[in-house]
C-alpha cells in the first residue's frame, strides 16, 4: 500500500470486502446504504494507505474506518431524512438456501430490534464465524465488553423470538 501498488488494494478488497459488507449491513440494515458506505471505506483506505501500512493491526484499522463511516452516515441521515423505502434483506449468511428465507427474515426482524452495539457483535459472531477475541481485537474493545454485549444481545434475541412464537 505504501508503495502505491494497485495489487495491494485488490488484496485488501479480497480480504475484507465480504466481511465488511456484512458488518455494514448489520449496522445500516440497507443493502444500498451498505454498498455506498463500503465504497467510501475503501476510498478512505486508499487515501490513508501510508498509515495503513504502519498499522499494528490491519483488521482493527479497517474496521475502525468502517465504524467511523457508519457513524458519519447515520449522523448525516438524521440531519437529512430520506423517504421511507421498502425494507430489503440485509442479513448476510454463509448459506443462501431458498428454504431458509423465512428464517432469515425472522432473524433479521429480531436482530434489527437489538441495540447497534449488540447487533454488530452478534452478527460478527454468529453469521461471520468470528471469535469473541477476534471481535474484540477488530473493534478495539475489551474482551469483557464484547462478551457482555454478546451475552445481552443473545438474551434479548431469545426474549424477542419467544414473543414472536406466542
TAUR-V132117 format. One record per residue. N is the residue number from 0. RES is the residue in one letter. PSI is psi in whole degrees, -180 to 180 (* if undefined). OMEGA is omega in degrees with one decimal (NA if undefined). D_CENTER is the distance of its C-alpha to the mean C-alpha in Angstrom with 1 decimal. Layout:
BEGIN
N_RES_PSI_OMEGA_D_CENTER, N_RES_PSI_OMEGA_D_CENTER
END
This chain:
BEGIN
0_X_-46_-176.1_23.7, 1_X_-25_-179.6_26.4, 2_X_12_177.9_29.0, 3_X_35_178.2_27.4, 4_X_117_-177.9_27.2, 5_X_-25_179.0_25.4, 6_X_-31_179.0_24.7, 7_X_-40_178.4_22.5, 8_X_-42_178.5_20.1, 9_X_-42_178.7_20.2, 10_X_-42_178.6_19.7, 11_X_-41_176.7_16.5, 12_X_-49_-178.9_15.3, 13_X_-35_-178.0_16.3, 14_X_-38_-169.1_14.7, 15_X_-23_-169.4_11.2, 16_X_-47_-176.1_10.7, 17_X_-49_-179.8_9.9, 18_X_-39_177.1_7.2, 19_X_-40_178.8_5.7, 20_X_-45_177.9_6.3, 21_X_-41_177.7_4.9, 22_X_-46_179.5_1.2, 23_X_-39_177.2_3.6, 24_X_-42_-179.9_5.6, 25_X_-34_-178.5_4.9, 26_X_-41_-172.6_5.6, 27_X_-23_178.3_8.1, 28_X_34_177.1_9.5, 29_X_125_179.1_11.3, 30_X_-45_-178.5_11.5, 31_X_-48_179.9_13.8, 32_X_-41_180.0_11.9, 33_X_-40_177.6_8.8, 34_X_-44_179.0_11.6, 35_X_-47_-177.8_13.3, 36_X_-36_177.4_10.8, 37_X_-43_178.0_10.1, 38_X_-41_178.9_13.8, 39_X_-40_178.2_14.2, 40_X_-45_-178.1_12.1, 41_X_-31_173.4_14.4, 42_X_-44_178.5_17.4, 43_X_-38_178.3_16.8, 44_X_-45_179.9_16.5, 45_X_-42_179.9_19.8, 46_X_-32_-177.6_21.4, 47_X_26_-173.4_20.6, 48_X_-34_-179.0_21.6, 49_X_-40_175.3_24.5, 50_X_-39_179.7_22.5, 51_X_-40_-179.7_19.9, 52_X_-23_-178.6_22.8, 53_X_1_-176.4_23.9, 54_X_142_176.9_20.7, 55_X_-42_-179.5_21.2, 56_X_112_180.0_17.8, 57_X_-42_178.8_16.1, 58_X_-51_-177.9_12.8, 59_X_-40_-178.1_13.0, 60_X_-47_-177.9_14.2, 61_X_-44_-179.6_11.6, 62_X_-30_175.4_8.6, 63_X_-43_175.7_11.1, 64_X_-46_-179.2_11.7, 65_X_-43_179.8_8.2, 66_X_-40_177.8_8.3, 67_X_-39_178.6_11.8, 68_X_-37_176.6_11.3, 69_X_-48_-179.8_9.1, 70_X_-47_179.3_12.1, 71_X_-41_179.7_14.6, 72_X_-46_-179.4_13.5, 73_X_-37_177.1_13.7, 74_X_-44_179.4_16.9, 75_X_-39_179.9_18.3, 76_X_-39_179.1_17.6, 77_X_-37_179.8_19.5, 78_X_-34_-175.9_22.4, 79_X_79_-177.0_22.6, 80_X_145_178.1_21.7, 81_X_156_178.1_21.5, 82_X_152_179.6_23.5, 83_X_127_178.8_22.0, 84_X_146_180.0_20.7, 85_X_133_-178.0_20.7, 86_X_139_177.1_17.5, 87_X_173_178.4_15.9, 88_X_122_-177.7_14.2, 89_X_-13_-177.2_10.4, 90_X_117_178.5_9.9, 91_X_123_177.0_9.8, 92_X_160_-179.7_12.3, 93_X_-35_-179.3_14.4, 94_X_140_177.6_17.4, 95_X_55_179.6_18.2, 96_X_130_-177.8_21.6, 97_X_-33_-179.8_23.2, 98_X_-19_-176.6_24.6, 99_X_4_-176.4_21.2, 100_X_-44_-179.9_20.3, 101_X_-43_179.4_21.7, 102_X_-42_179.2_19.9, 103_X_-43_178.7_16.5, 104_X_-41_178.0_17.5, 105_X_-45_178.9_18.7, 106_X_-38_178.4_15.6, 107_X_-41_180.0_13.5, 108_X_-46_-178.4_16.2, 109_X_-36_177.0_16.2, 110_X_-35_-179.9_12.5, 111_X_-21_-179.4_12.7, 112_X_-6_175.9_15.5, 113_X_152_170.0_13.7, 114_X_148_-175.3_13.2, 115_X_-42_-177.3_9.7, 116_X_-38_177.6_10.2, 117_X_-42_-177.2_11.2, 118_X_-45_-176.7_8.8, 119_X_-35_179.6_5.7, 120_X_-43_178.3_8.4, 121_X_-44_-179.4_10.0, 122_X_-43_179.5_7.5, 123_X_-39_-177.5_7.2, 124_X_-52_-171.8_10.9, 125_X_-44_-172.4_12.2, 126_X_-17_178.5_10.5, 127_X_4_175.6_9.6, 128_X_38_176.0_12.8, 129_X_146_174.0_12.0, 130_X_162_177.9_14.7, 131_X_-38_178.1_14.7, 132_X_-43_177.9_16.3, 133_X_-41_179.2_13.8, 134_X_-44_179.9_11.0, 135_X_-45_179.9_13.7, 136_X_-41_-178.3_14.6, 137_X_-43_-176.4_11.3, 138_X_2_-179.0_10.5, 139_X_48_177.1_14.3, 140_X_160_176.4_15.0, 141_X_153_178.7_18.0, 142_X_-38_178.4_18.0, 143_X_-41_178.6_19.7, 144_X_-46_179.9_17.2, 145_X_-45_-178.8_14.4, 146_X_-43_-178.8_17.0, 147_X_-39_177.0_18.2, 148_X_-39_177.9_14.9, 149_X_-48_-178.9_14.4, 150_X_-49_179.6_18.0, 151_X_-39_177.9_18.1, 152_X_-44_179.8_15.2, 153_X_-39_177.1_17.0, 154_X_-45_179.7_20.2, 155_X_-39_177.4_19.1, 156_X_-44_178.2_17.8, 157_X_-45_179.8_21.3, 158_X_-47_-178.7_23.0, 159_X_-40_178.9_21.3, 160_X_-37_176.0_22.0, 161_X_-41_178.7_25.5, 162_X_-40_179.1_26.0, 163_X_-34_-179.2_25.0, 164_X_-20_-177.4_27.4, 165_X_*_NA_30.2
END
